[in-house]
């Protein structure tokens, strides 16, 4: 009985010793299973590369005309209001014509008087001319008659000009639309007095065609170098946040604008507006695509930043490096091989490959370290050098 108990005790001691050794080994190993290293790969493919600049601008009518008046007076009648559709030559307002009619009548009376004087002086000059030829009057008397005749003739011409001017001013009292369009601004009311001096009073603003608008955007001097006529543009307005409108650059104005030491240039962008959603004065958030190419052989920028080391890929992997400013890596079995490449345009996400790769090649973009612990997420981007994308080789 005692021997049996001794055998059982020895068995338990052995079990305990094995358990202690296992626990110690697990503790010394960090209590974790071995990490698994995988490589994320991507395929060299044809992509669309886009470079763009952003700016803000204002929606405007392509053609808008400010209508004023060249004579002073009281606005007696208004025939249009905001948003009124008008035709070229249509009467849109009238000024009080009482004073202008009086000025015209006075001018006509002065003309009639001047014509009567001229008629008398013409007859008088002809009489003196006859008498002078017969030697009955002196030369001085004849010349005085001729002078008076010429002065009367000039007075008639001056009076005619005064009548013409008074008639023109009377015509200015009837204000007409110079173009077909829509009234978008009205600055006067009936009974208001307008005074025409050195500056013509502005009464109305008429937009010619609201179905064909434009955006005048202010582009920063650091971005203006890449903007050119014909560039594709997209823009949004706060009034329709879910809509994206399209246009193209029509003009890059050379005159700079400086505000708080910030230099900008105006860029005019076409904005078709067949549905009349775009209103004059709306603020537009503009994106101008300065470079846009399709079907370009390209790789992700992170593939060009990928740099493997023994510490990140493990001792089981073989690294075959090469010389070159820009390179990408391929994976075959347990071998990472570098390939020099010549790069071109980049859009910040992808970079053009000019030489060194072909379509369909598989390249390594990053390392993914997977840990078996359920509570830990996979660790990515091991062996990457963070920083900006590759620069185009000059």
Buried (B, 14 or more C-beta within 10 A) or exposed (E): EEEEEEEEEEEEEEEEEEEEEEEEEEEEEEEEEEBEBEBBBBEBEEBEBBBBBEBBBBBBBBEBBBBBBEBBBBBBEBEBEEEBEBEEEEEBBBBBBEBBEEBBEEBBEBBEEBBEBBEEBEEBBEEBBEBBEEEEBEEEEBEBBBEBBEEBBEBBEEBBEBBEEBBEBBBBBBBBBBBBBBBBBBBBEEEEEBEBEEEEBBBBBBBBBBEBBBBBBBBEEEBBEBBEEEBBBBBBBEEEEEEEBEBBBBEBEEEEEEEEEEEBBBBBBBBEBEEEBBEBEBBBBBBBBBEEBEEBBBBBBBBBBBBBEEEBBBEEBEBEEEEEEBBBBBBEEEEBBBBEBBBBBBBEEBBBBBEBBEEEBEBBBBBBBBBEEEEEEEEEBBBBEEEEBBEEEE
